[in-house]
Amino acid sequence: MTIFAAMIQHFLDYIAIERKYSPRTVEAYRDDLRDFCRFIGCQTDDFDPKSVDETDVKTWMLDMIENQHQKPRSVKRRLSALRSFYRFLLRQRCVEKDITARIIPPKADKPLPVFFRQEEMEAAEKNYELKIKNYECGADDHFEALRDNLIIEMLYQTGMRQAELLGLTDADVDLSKGQVRIFGKRRKERIVPIGEHLIHQILDYLSVRAEIIRESPTFFVKRSKSGEIVAMTKNTLYTIVRTRMGEVSTLKKHSPHVLRHTFATTMLDNGADIRTIQTLLGHASLSTTSIYTHTTFEQIKRVYMQTHPRAKK
């Protein structure tokens, strides 16, 4: 193993510990660096950044676009991983220059975020109420029904990310103050208020959960195949959202992130200012939040074209 191969691991440790990148991001950076090494004909154990130049990086990008048919957004993300690594090497004085500094990434079109309509969210709530009212279920079934509904409502009413919900603990939920403490990307903390209706749903969930488990590892739990009560997993969370929202929505995608988009769009449509939404979502940049204004404008434009008599001409 070369000294630079060790630096790759050092870099990954750095972004995980010092920069507080999520495990998923660290894994993606590792895969991106491995892909670049494979492209230039070596393994990470043999990688020597001094033997690589700007042309190699440009050729790598061109290969991803033309041969692998990757989207500009994916190419841009992979270039970002390589660029971060070379900046790290430069600070460590392992290289004399950053060969990625002058490379311009492909421009990625920002797709408008999809979201559930208000009537779809109301239909999901009614489906839950009918299930609880008409279905004779056991303790576990009753618990799962309460939990699944609360997951939908928490995502919809707070706008938190999937990872943020999975990392939620009992201490993060302050019912007396009507607020939830959320730890976002790089462990950045934010406080999001919650309403009375959601507070009552949380109390119902905690009451039933207490009958199953005394001390919970995380706020949301599930029963494993062996019968143990464990922390909610990403796959289970995705399945819950996909199943519940798939019953009421015609969207092709039913994911926790669509509920985050729905939260932002609903807030904007009902008069919230863009900076408040930025704070609630935990966006570092206002430009990230501004994409929801385009969504709302498209909706306004569509209604106008459908309803104004002169627009049809």
URZIPE-V65893 format. One record per pair of residues at least 24 apart in sequence whose C-alpha atoms are under 6 Angstrom apart, sorted by the first residue. I is the first residue (numbers start at 1). J is the second residue. Records with the same first field share a line. If there is no record, write none. Layout:
I: J / J
This chain:
1: 45
2: 46
5: 44 / 45 / 47
20: 186
21: 186
29: 81
32: 78
53: 99
54: 99
72: 106 / 108
73: 108
76: 105
115: 258 / 261 / 262
116: 262
120: 248
146: 205
155: 259
156: 259 / 263
159: 260 / 263
162: 256
168: 219
169: 218 / 219
170: 219
